[in-house]
Amino acid sequence: MTFSKPVITVIVSLLLTSIAAAAEIRGVPKILDGDTVEIAHQRIRIFGIDAPEMEQLCLDAAAQRSTCGLSARNALSSFGTQRSWSCTSVDVDQYGRHVARCQIEGQDVGRWMVAQGWALAFIRYSSAYVEDEKAARAARRGLWSGAFIAPWDWRSRSTNTVIHGAVSVPAGAQKILLNSVSEAGAPAGACAIKGNFRADGSCIYHQPGQRFYDAVHMNGSDRKRWFCTPAEAEKAGCRAARW
């Protein structure tokens, strides 16, 4: 039996993805956020959990604004920094990251994050940590001590987004939770997309909640521009950031 070149290309691609997904990755990680690390130049998304984005805002136990994405990353750092991790990749996502189950000395990292209340069970992909989430919620640990939006909802948030947690949401709190750490300088709430024009003329736009949104400083330079919609940014010659 012979195959055409397109069919061979698809088969090779599937084989490479399968090999990548079965990879074992070991080493001391660099902690990027509450569910993403880097080991030996391999970026890893921890399987079965979803932690707050670095730009995400929550309310703490006193109903005060808190940078919960940073708190989640700090929790993972305190648990996993300077310790050797063993990760088994089960998939490769659209960004080229390994999606992996990770352990430290036999302890499941994803389970620890959910049990401590700094990540949620990502039930869209796995129900492995649902009971750990229930226990964290009952004990009001981490995010569950205050009020927050589930990370997957926050990434596509609107005024109808459900708010979770132990704190009854005070008037005006929804506006805080729907905002991000660095949207305060935007010209209007609906115009918070940051366009970053480079010296070579290329441009990348960053939407609230993306990894490098906070790193783009809108300092009045003619190489920076606010946009209201992705379509507006693309019309100006910008492409979407990958993270």
Secondary structure as a PSIPRED ss2 file (coil, helix, strand):
# PSIPRED VFORMAT (PSIPRED V4.0)

   1 M C   1.000  0.000  0.000
   2 T C   1.000  0.000  0.000
   3 F C   1.000  0.000  0.000
   4 S C   1.000  0.000  0.000
   5 K H   0.000  1.000  0.000
   6 P H   0.000  1.000  0.000
   7 V H   0.000  1.000  0.000
   8 I H   0.000  1.000  0.000
   9 T H   0.000  1.000  0.000
  10 V H   0.000  1.000  0.000
  11 I H   0.000  1.000  0.000
  12 V H   0.000  1.000  0.000
  13 S H   0.000  1.000  0.000
  14 L H   0.000  1.000  0.000
  15 L H   0.000  1.000  0.000
  16 L H   0.000  1.000  0.000
  17 T H   0.000  1.000  0.000
  18 S H   0.000  1.000  0.000
  19 I H   0.000  1.000  0.000
  20 A H   0.000  1.000  0.000
  21 A H   0.000  1.000  0.000
  22 A C   1.000  0.000  0.000
  23 A C   1.000  0.000  0.000
  24 E E   0.000  0.000  1.000
  25 I E   0.000  0.000  1.000
  26 R E   0.000  0.000  1.000
  27 G E   0.000  0.000  1.000
  28 V C   1.000  0.000  0.000
  29 P C   1.000  0.000  0.000
  30 K E   0.000  0.000  1.000
  31 I E   0.000  0.000  1.000
  32 L E   0.000  0.000  1.000
  33 D E   0.000  0.000  1.000
  34 G C   1.000  0.000  0.000
  35 D C   1.000  0.000  0.000
  36 T E   0.000  0.000  1.000
  37 V E   0.000  0.000  1.000
  38 E E   0.000  0.000  1.000
  39 I E   0.000  0.000  1.000
  40 A C   1.000  0.000  0.000
  41 H C   1.000  0.000  0.000
  42 Q E   0.000  0.000  1.000
  43 R E   0.000  0.000  1.000
  44 I E   0.000  0.000  1.000
  45 R E   0.000  0.000  1.000
  46 I E   0.000  0.000  1.000
  47 F C   1.000  0.000  0.000
  48 G C   1.000  0.000  0.000
  49 I E   0.000  0.000  1.000
  50 D E   0.000  0.000  1.000
  51 A C   1.000  0.000  0.000
  52 P C   1.000  0.000  0.000
  53 E C   1.000  0.000  0.000
  54 M C   1.000  0.000  0.000
  55 E C   1.000  0.000  0.000
  56 Q E   0.000  0.000  1.000
  57 L C   1.000  0.000  0.000
  58 C E   0.000  0.000  1.000
  59 L E   0.000  0.000  1.000
  60 D C   1.000  0.000  0.000
  61 A C   1.000  0.000  0.000
  62 A C   1.000  0.000  0.000
  63 A C   1.000  0.000  0.000
  64 Q C   1.000  0.000  0.000
  65 R E   0.000  0.000  1.000
  66 S E   0.000  0.000  1.000
  67 T C   1.000  0.000  0.000
  68 C H   0.000  1.000  0.000
  69 G H   0.000  1.000  0.000
  70 L H   0.000  1.000  0.000
  71 S H   0.000  1.000  0.000
  72 A H   0.000  1.000  0.000
  73 R H   0.000  1.000  0.000
  74 N H   0.000  1.000  0.000
  75 A H   0.000  1.000  0.000
  76 L H   0.000  1.000  0.000
  77 S H   0.000  1.000  0.000
  78 S H   0.000  1.000  0.000
  79 F H   0.000  1.000  0.000
  80 G H   0.000  1.000  0.000
  81 T C   1.000  0.000  0.000
  82 Q C   1.000  0.000  0.000
  83 R C   1.000  0.000  0.000
  84 S C   1.000  0.000  0.000
  85 W E   0.000  0.000  1.000
  86 S E   0.000  0.000  1.000
  87 C E   0.000  0.000  1.000
  88 T E   0.000  0.000  1.000
  89 S E   0.000  0.000  1.000
  90 V E   0.000  0.000  1.000
  91 D E   0.000  0.000  1.000
  92 V E   0.000  0.000  1.000
  93 D C   1.000  0.000  0.000
  94 Q C   1.000  0.000  0.000
  95 Y C   1.000  0.000  0.000
  96 G C   1.000  0.000  0.000
  97 R C   1.000  0.000  0.000
  98 H E   0.000  0.000  1.000
  99 V E   0.000  0.000  1.000
 100 A E   0.000  0.000  1.000
 101 R E   0.000  0.000  1.000
 102 C E   0.000  0.000  1.000
 103 Q E   0.000  0.000  1.000
 104 I E   0.000  0.000  1.000
 105 E C   1.000  0.000  0.000
 106 G C   1.000  0.000  0.000
 107 Q E   0.000  0.000  1.000
 108 D E   0.000  0.000  1.000
 109 V H   0.000  1.000  0.000
 110 G H   0.000  1.000  0.000
 111 R H   0.000  1.000  0.000
 112 W H   0.000  1.000  0.000
 113 M H   0.000  1.000  0.000
 114 V H   0.000  1.000  0.000
 115 A H   0.000  1.000  0.000
 116 Q C   1.000  0.000  0.000
 117 G C   1.000  0.000  0.000
 118 W C   1.000  0.000  0.000
 119 A C   1.000  0.000  0.000
 120 L E   0.000  0.000  1.000
 121 A E   0.000  0.000  1.000
 122 F C   1.000  0.000  0.000
 123 I C   1.000  0.000  0.000
 124 R C   1.000  0.000  0.000
 125 Y C   1.000  0.000  0.000
 126 S C   1.000  0.000  0.000
 127 S C   1.000  0.000  0.000
 128 A C   1.000  0.000  0.000
 129 Y C   1.000  0.000  0.000
 130 V H   0.000  1.000  0.000
 131 E H   0.000  1.000  0.000
 132 D H   0.000  1.000  0.000
 133 E H   0.000  1.000  0.000
 134 K H   0.000  1.000  0.000
 135 A H   0.000  1.000  0.000
 136 A H   0.000  1.000  0.000
 137 R H   0.000  1.000  0.000
 138 A H   0.000  1.000  0.000
 139 A H   0.000  1.000  0.000
 140 R C   1.000  0.000  0.000
 141 R C   1.000  0.000  0.000
 142 G H   0.000  1.000  0.000
 143 L H   0.000  1.000  0.000
 144 W H   0.000  1.000  0.000
 145 S H   0.000  1.000  0.000
 146 G C   1.000  0.000  0.000
 147 A E   0.000  0.000  1.000
 148 F E   0.000  0.000  1.000
 149 I C   1.000  0.000  0.000
 150 A C   1.000  0.000  0.000
 151 P H   0.000  1.000  0.000
 152 W H   0.000  1.000  0.000
 153 D H   0.000  1.000  0.000
 154 W H   0.000  1.000  0.000
 155 R C   1.000  0.000  0.000
 156 S C   1.000  0.000  0.000
 157 R C   1.000  0.000  0.000
 158 S C   1.000  0.000  0.000
 159 T C   1.000  0.000  0.000
 160 N C   1.000  0.000  0.000
 161 T C   1.000  0.000  0.000
 162 V C   1.000  0.000  0.000
 163 I C   1.000  0.000  0.000
 164 H E   0.000  0.000  1.000
 165 G E   0.000  0.000  1.000
 166 A C   1.000  0.000  0.000
 167 V C   1.000  0.000  0.000
 168 S C   1.000  0.000  0.000
 169 V C   1.000  0.000  0.000
 170 P C   1.000  0.000  0.000
 171 A C   1.000  0.000  0.000
 172 G C   1.000  0.000  0.000
 173 A H   0.000  1.000  0.000
 174 Q H   0.000  1.000  0.000
 175 K H   0.000  1.000  0.000
 176 I H   0.000  1.000  0.000
 177 L H   0.000  1.000  0.000
 178 L H   0.000  1.000  0.000
 179 N C   1.000  0.000  0.000
 180 S E   0.000  0.000  1.000
 181 V C   1.000  0.000  0.000
 182 S C   1.000  0.000  0.000
 183 E C   1.000  0.000  0.000
 184 A C   1.000  0.000  0.000
 185 G C   1.000  0.000  0.000
 186 A C   1.000  0.000  0.000
 187 P C   1.000  0.000  0.000
 188 A C   1.000  0.000  0.000
 189 G C   1.000  0.000  0.000
 190 A C   1.000  0.000  0.000
 191 C C   1.000  0.000  0.000
 192 A C   1.000  0.000  0.000
 193 I E   0.000  0.000  1.000
 194 K E   0.000  0.000  1.000
 195 G E   0.000  0.000  1.000
 196 N E   0.000  0.000  1.000
 197 F E   0.000  0.000  1.000
 198 R C   1.000  0.000  0.000
 199 A C   1.000  0.000  0.000
 200 D C   1.000  0.000  0.000
 201 G C   1.000  0.000  0.000
 202 S C   1.000  0.000  0.000
 203 C E   0.000  0.000  1.000
 204 I E   0.000  0.000  1.000
 205 Y E   0.000  0.000  1.000
 206 H E   0.000  0.000  1.000
 207 Q C   1.000  0.000  0.000
 208 P C   1.000  0.000  0.000
 209 G C   1.000  0.000  0.000
 210 Q C   1.000  0.000  0.000
 211 R C   1.000  0.000  0.000
 212 F C   1.000  0.000  0.000
 213 Y C   1.000  0.000  0.000
 214 D C   1.000  0.000  0.000
 215 A C   1.000  0.000  0.000
 216 V C   1.000  0.000  0.000
 217 H C   1.000  0.000  0.000
 218 M C   1.000  0.000  0.000
 219 N C   1.000  0.000  0.000
 220 G C   1.000  0.000  0.000
 221 S C   1.000  0.000  0.000
 222 D C   1.000  0.000  0.000
 223 R C   1.000  0.000  0.000
 224 K E   0.000  0.000  1.000
 225 R E   0.000  0.000  1.000
 226 W E   0.000  0.000  1.000
 227 F E   0.000  0.000  1.000
 228 C C   1.000  0.000  0.000
 229 T C   1.000  0.000  0.000
 230 P H   0.000  1.000  0.000
 231 A H   0.000  1.000  0.000
 232 E H   0.000  1.000  0.000
 233 A H   0.000  1.000  0.000
 234 E H   0.000  1.000  0.000
 235 K H   0.000  1.000  0.000
 236 A C   1.000  0.000  0.000
 237 G C   1.000  0.000  0.000
 238 C C   1.000  0.000  0.000
 239 R E   0.000  0.000  1.000
 240 A E   0.000  0.000  1.000
 241 A C   1.000  0.000  0.000
 242 R C   1.000  0.000  0.000
 243 W C   1.000  0.000  0.000
